[in-house]
Amino acid sequence: MSAIEEFRLATRAWLEANCPPSQRMAIPEGELVWGGSSVDFPSEDARLWFERMRDKRWFCPEWPEEYGGAGLSPEQNAVLESEMRRLKCRPPQINLGIWMLGPVLLEFGSEEQKRTLLPPMCRGEVRWCQGFSEPNAGSDLASLKASARDDGEHFIVDGTKIWTSYGDKSDWMYALVRTDPKAPKHQGISLIVLDMRSAGVSVAPIDLISGKSAFCQVFFDGVKVPKSQLIGPLNGGWNLAKRLLQHERKAMSKFGEFSLPTHFHLMPLIREYLPNSVAPADHALRARALACGMDEHAYNLTVQRMGEEARAGQDVSGLMSIMKLVHTEQERDKFEVLLDALGYRALGWEGDAFSAQELAITRAWLNSFALTISGGASEVQLNVIAKRVLGLPEAK
């Protein structure tokens, strides 16, 4: 038996013994566990699963052991992910620092920054938010105005960030700031990290028409940030931002996995809501559902291929945009099918007239539109793909 097969058997046995049965199903709305200084567990089983994976160092299985990870090889990590999917294990925590900032720190951070910032991520002790977009700098991110002025041992940060998901609940932020206002806009930007409890930081939640929102606007008024919290070179933040956004798109391409309790069971839902219908329109709806299922299967196979290419040392950065675009658009199409299957039962928002499953589907349908915007809108991804993957010339 090969070493990787021995690892697979050991991993399977550990997951079987340590993942509580209640954590072996997709996540209902409101039961995501976010790592941070104050973790809210929806159940005792969720706490046990969090603590067991934390103690196993499997929050960050591929990261080096000296920074809090488990030091798994890419092949071992692929086995772990495969076995968790097989058992339908929930992610023990959601942590944007691990998904997005952590890989950038591993590549560009100083040794001191790695040893300071990465271990708390690996223990699920810090909740991170992203400070990129501004009221006048969204798709054109390089137009950002939030500034960091040199003040000796510190930067003084002023300005605002918007659409900051869970900014009101986060412990730290990684942010792009302008450190050289005279330089061309792409060349005067730096990447910093800052404590959200710092004096001068204030957060205002943003209400949406749905009545529910994770978005916030964050204001900086003379915030002192130690220069030791500059990531990478001064005025070199744009290249780091591009790398971080690649990781964000990878994360966004799979975030839909956590948006709906029945996400992986499209056809059973279709059979549940259209049990014996022979109407031509319902036959067409079943055909659309089958097409969605085939698209999802093709996507998952492509993800596996991309992983193999990355492990072989190939550049898959351009594929990140493709995967983000494809997956979020597929999710939207899938929920359109589900809403058509529900009919009038998709009209509910709250209350007892509709089941929890029906309410979750309706909310997830609305969220599927947001996912085509957050992490880089589909239109932006198409431009990135045209330039970086297909090598098409700039429009004249």
C-alpha positions in Angstrom: 0.0 0.0 0.0 1.4 3.4 -1.0 2.0 6.1 1.6 -0.8 8.3 0.2 -3.3 5.4 0.5 -2.2 4.8 4.1 -2.8 8.5 4.8 -6.2 8.3 3.2 -7.3 5.4 5.4 -5.9 7.1 8.5 -7.7 10.4 7.5 -11.0 8.5 6.9 -10.8 6.8 10.2 -10.1 10.0 12.1 -12.9 11.9 10.4 -15.4 9.1 11.1 -14.4 9.1 14.7 -14.2 12.9 15.2 -16.8 14.6 13.0 -20.2 14.5 14.8 -23.1 13.2 12.7 -24.8 16.6 12.9 -21.8 18.2 11.2 -22.1 15.8 8.3 -24.7 17.7 6.4 -24.8 21.0 4.5 -25.1 24.1 6.7 -28.5 25.6 7.4 -28.8 29.4 7.3 -27.3 31.0 10.4 -25.1 28.0 11.5 -21.8 29.0 9.8 -19.0 29.1 12.4 -16.8 32.1 12.0 -13.4 32.0 13.6 -12.5 35.0 15.8 -11.8 36.3 19.2 -15.4 35.5 20.1 -16.8 32.4 18.4 -20.5 31.8 18.4 -21.3 28.1 18.2 -24.8 27.1 17.2 -24.5 23.8 19.0 -22.2 21.7 21.2 -21.4 19.5 18.2 -20.2 22.5 16.2 -17.9 23.5 19.1 -16.5 19.9 19.3 -15.9 19.8 15.5 -14.2 23.2 15.6 -11.9 22.2 18.5 -11.0 18.8 17.1 -10.0 20.2 13.7 -8.1 23.1 15.4 -6.2 20.7 17.6 -5.4 18.5 14.6 -4.1 21.6 12.9 -6.4 21.0 10.0 -7.8 24.5 9.8 -4.7 25.2 7.7 -3.5 21.7 6.7 -1.0 22.7 4.1 0.7 25.5 6.0 4.1 24.8 7.6 4.1 23.5 11.1 6.2 26.4 12.4 3.3 28.8 11.6 0.6 26.6 13.1 -0.3 24.4 10.1 -0.1 20.6 9.8 2.5 20.6 7.1 0.6 18.3 4.8 1.8 17.9 1.2 -0.5 19.0 -1.6 -1.4 15.4 -2.3 -2.3 14.8 1.4 -4.4 18.0 1.4 -6.2 16.8 -1.7 -7.0 13.5 0.1 -8.2 15.4 3.2 -10.6 17.5 1.1 -11.8 14.4 -0.8 -12.5 12.5 2.4 -14.3 15.5 3.9 -16.5 15.7 0.8 -17.2 12.0 0.9 -18.4 12.2 4.5 -20.2 15.5 3.8 -18.2 17.2 6.6 -19.0 20.9 7.2 -16.1 23.3 7.2 -15.3 23.7 11.0 -14.9 27.4 10.5 -15.1 30.2 7.9 -12.1 32.5 8.1 -11.2 35.0 5.3 -7.8 35.4 6.8 -7.0 31.8 6.0 -8.5 31.8 2.6 -7.1 35.1 1.3 -4.5 36.9 3.5 -2.7 33.9 4.8 -1.4 32.7 1.4 -0.1 36.2 0.6 1.6 36.4 4.0 3.3 33.0 3.3 4.6 34.3 0.0 5.4 38.0 0.8 5.3 38.5 4.6 8.4 38.9 6.8 9.4 36.1 9.1 8.2 38.2 12.1 4.8 38.8 10.4 4.4 35.1 9.6 5.1 34.1 13.2 2.9 36.8 14.6 -0.1 36.7 12.3 -0.4 33.1 11.0 -0.6 31.0 14.2 -3.7 32.8 15.5 -5.4 32.2 12.1 -4.5 28.5 12.4 -6.2 28.4 15.8 -9.3 30.3 14.6 -8.7 33.1 17.1 -8.9 36.2 14.7 -11.7 37.2 12.4 -10.5 39.1 9.4 -12.3 41.5 7.0 -11.1 43.0 3.7 -10.7 46.7 3.2 -10.4 47.2 -0.6 -13.5 48.8 -2.1 -14.4 52.5 -1.6 -17.4 54.6 -2.5 -15.6 55.7 -5.7 -13.3 52.7 -6.1 -15.0 49.4 -6.8 -14.3 47.8 -10.1 -11.6 50.5 -10.7 -9.9 49.6 -7.4 -6.7 51.4 -8.2 -8.6 54.7 -7.9 -8.8 54.2 -4.1 -8.3 57.3 -1.9 -7.9 56.0 1.6 -4.4 57.3 2.6 -1.6 56.2 4.9 0.7 59.1 5.8 4.2 58.5 7.0 4.5 59.6 10.7 7.8 58.2 11.8 7.2 54.7 13.3 3.6 54.7 12.2 1.3 55.4 9.3 -1.7 57.7 9.9 -4.6 56.3 8.0 -7.6 58.4 6.9 -10.5 57.6 4.6 -13.2 55.0 4.2 -13.9 51.5 2.9 -17.3 50.2 1.8 -19.0 46.8 1.3 -16.8 45.5 4.0 -18.4 42.1 4.8 -18.7 41.6 8.6 -16.6 44.7 9.3 -18.7 45.2 12.5 -17.8 41.7 13.8 -14.1 41.4 12.7 -11.0 41.7 14.8 -8.5 42.8 12.1 -8.6 44.1 8.6 -6.2 43.8 5.6 -6.5 47.0 3.6 -5.1 48.8 0.5 -4.1 52.4 1.2 -2.5 55.1 -0.8 1.0 55.8 0.5 2.3 57.9 -2.5 -0.4 60.3 -3.8 2.0 61.7 -6.5 2.8 58.3 -8.0 0.7 56.8 -10.9 -2.4 55.2 -9.3 -1.2 51.6 -9.5 2.2 52.4 -8.1 1.4 54.4 -5.0 -0.6 51.7 -3.1 0.5 49.6 -0.1 -1.1 46.7 1.7 -1.4 47.0 5.5 -3.1 45.1 8.3 -4.7 46.9 11.2 -6.6 46.2 14.5 -10.2 47.1 14.1 -10.2 48.2 17.8 -7.7 50.9 17.0 -8.6 54.5 18.0 -10.2 56.3 15.1 -11.8 53.2 13.5 -15.6 53.3 13.3 -18.0 51.0 11.5 -21.5 51.6 10.1 -23.6 48.5 9.0 -25.3 48.9 5.6 -28.9 47.8 5.4 -30.1 46.2 2.1 -33.6 45.9 0.7 -33.7 42.3 1.8 -33.6 43.5 5.4 -30.4 41.5 6.1 -26.9 42.4 5.2 -23.3 41.6 6.2 -22.0 44.8 4.5 -20.5 47.7 6.4 -18.8 51.0 5.7 -15.6 51.5 7.7 -14.2 55.0 8.5 -10.6 55.8 9.5 -9.9 59.1 11.3 -6.3 59.5 12.1 -5.7 55.8 12.8 -2.2 55.0 13.9 -0.8 51.8 12.3 2.7 50.6 13.1 5.0 50.3 10.1 5.7 46.7 11.1 2.1 46.0 9.8 3.1 47.0 6.2 2.9 43.8 4.1 5.5 43.6 1.4 7.3 46.6 0.0 6.1 50.2 0.4 4.1 51.3 -2.6 4.2 47.6 -3.8 0.7 46.8 -2.7 -0.9 46.5 -6.2 0.9 43.3 -7.0 0.1 41.9 -3.7 -3.6 42.9 -4.2 -3.7 41.1 -7.5 -2.3 37.9 -5.8 -4.8 38.2 -2.9 -7.7 38.7 -5.3 -6.7 35.4 -7.0 -7.2 33.7 -3.7 -10.4 35.6 -3.1 -11.8 34.4 -6.4 -10.9 30.9 -5.5 -12.7 31.3 -2.2 -15.7 32.9 -3.8 -15.9 30.1 -6.4 -16.7 27.7 -3.6 -18.5 29.9 -1.1 -21.8 28.9 -2.6 -21.2 25.5 -1.1 -22.3 27.0 2.3 -25.3 28.9 1.1 -28.1 26.4 1.1 -28.9 23.3 3.2 -29.7 21.2 0.1 -27.1 22.6 -2.2 -25.8 19.3 -3.4 -29.3 17.7 -3.9 -30.8 19.5 -6.8 -32.5 16.5 -8.4 -34.1 15.2 -5.1 -35.6 18.7 -4.7 -36.9 18.7 -8.2 -38.5 15.3 -7.5 -39.9 16.5 -4.2 -41.6 19.5 -5.7 -42.6 18.0 -9.0 -43.3 14.4 -7.9 -45.6 13.0 -10.6 -46.1 15.9 -13.0 -46.3 15.1 -16.7 -46.8 18.6 -17.9 -44.5 19.6 -20.8 -43.3 22.6 -18.8 -42.3 20.4 -16.0 -40.4 18.0 -18.3 -38.5 21.1 -19.5 -37.8 22.1 -16.0 -36.4 18.6 -15.2 -34.2 18.9 -18.3 -32.9 22.3 -17.1 -32.2 20.7 -13.7 -30.2 17.9 -15.3 -28.2 20.4 -17.3 -27.4 22.2 -14.1 -26.3 19.0 -12.5 -24.1 18.1 -15.4 -22.5 21.6 -15.3 -21.8 21.2 -11.6 -20.1 17.8 -12.2 -18.0 19.2 -15.0 -17.0 22.1 -12.8 -15.9 19.8 -10.0 -13.9 17.7 -12.4 -12.2 20.9 -13.7 -11.4 21.9 -10.1 -9.7 18.6 -9.6 -7.7 19.1 -12.8 -6.7 22.6 -11.8 -5.5 21.3 -8.5 -3.3 18.7 -10.2 -1.9 21.4 -12.5 -1.1 23.6 -9.5 0.6 20.7 -7.7 2.7 20.1 -10.9 3.9 23.7 -10.7 1.8 25.1 -13.5 0.5 28.7 -13.4 -3.3 28.5 -12.7 -3.7 32.1 -11.7 -5.8 32.9 -14.8 -8.0 29.9 -14.1 -9.0 31.4 -10.8 -11.1 34.1 -12.6 -12.6 31.4 -14.9 -13.6 29.3 -11.9 -15.1 32.2 -10.0 -17.1 33.3 -13.0 -18.3 29.9 -14.0 -19.3 28.7 -10.5 -21.2 31.8 -9.4 -23.1 32.0 -12.7 -23.9 28.3 -12.4 -25.2 28.9 -8.9 -27.5 31.6 -10.1 -28.9 29.4 -12.8 -29.4 26.5 -10.4 -31.4 28.7 -8.0 -33.5 30.0 -10.9 -34.5 26.3 -11.6 -35.2 25.7 -7.9 -37.5 28.8 -7.7 -39.4 27.7 -10.8 -39.9 24.3 -9.2 -41.1 25.8 -5.9 -43.7 28.0 -7.7 -45.7 30.0 -5.1 -43.7 28.4 -2.3 -40.8 30.6 -3.4 -42.6 33.7 -2.4 -41.9 33.4 1.3 -39.4 35.5 3.3 -40.3 34.6 6.9 -43.0 33.2 9.0 -44.8 29.9 9.3 -46.5 29.7 6.0 -43.5 28.2 4.3 -41.0 25.6 5.4 -37.5 26.4 6.5 -36.2 24.8 3.4 -38.3 26.9 1.1 -37.4 30.1 2.9 -33.7 29.1 2.7 -34.0 28.5 -1.1 -35.5 31.9 -1.6 -32.9 33.7 0.4 -30.1 31.7 -1.3 -31.5 32.7 -4.7 -31.2 36.3 -3.8 -27.7 35.7 -2.5 -26.7 34.0 -5.7 -26.9 37.4 -7.4 -24.6 39.0 -4.8 -22.0 36.2 -5.4 -21.8 37.2 -9.1 -20.7 40.7 -7.9 -18.6 40.1 -4.8 -15.0 39.0 -5.2 -15.0 40.6 -8.6 -18.1 41.0 -10.8 -18.7 38.6 -13.6 -18.1 41.4 -16.1 -14.7 42.2 -14.5 -13.8 38.5 -14.6 -14.6 38.4 -18.3 -12.1 41.3 -18.9 -9.5 39.5 -16.8 -10.0 36.3 -18.7 -9.8 38.1 -22.0 -6.5 39.8 -21.1 -4.6 37.3 -19.0 -5.9 34.0 -20.2 -6.8 34.5 -23.9 -4.2 37.3 -24.5 -6.7 39.5 -26.3 -5.6 43.1 -27.2 -7.0 46.1 -25.4 -10.1 47.6 -26.9 -9.4 50.7 -29.0 
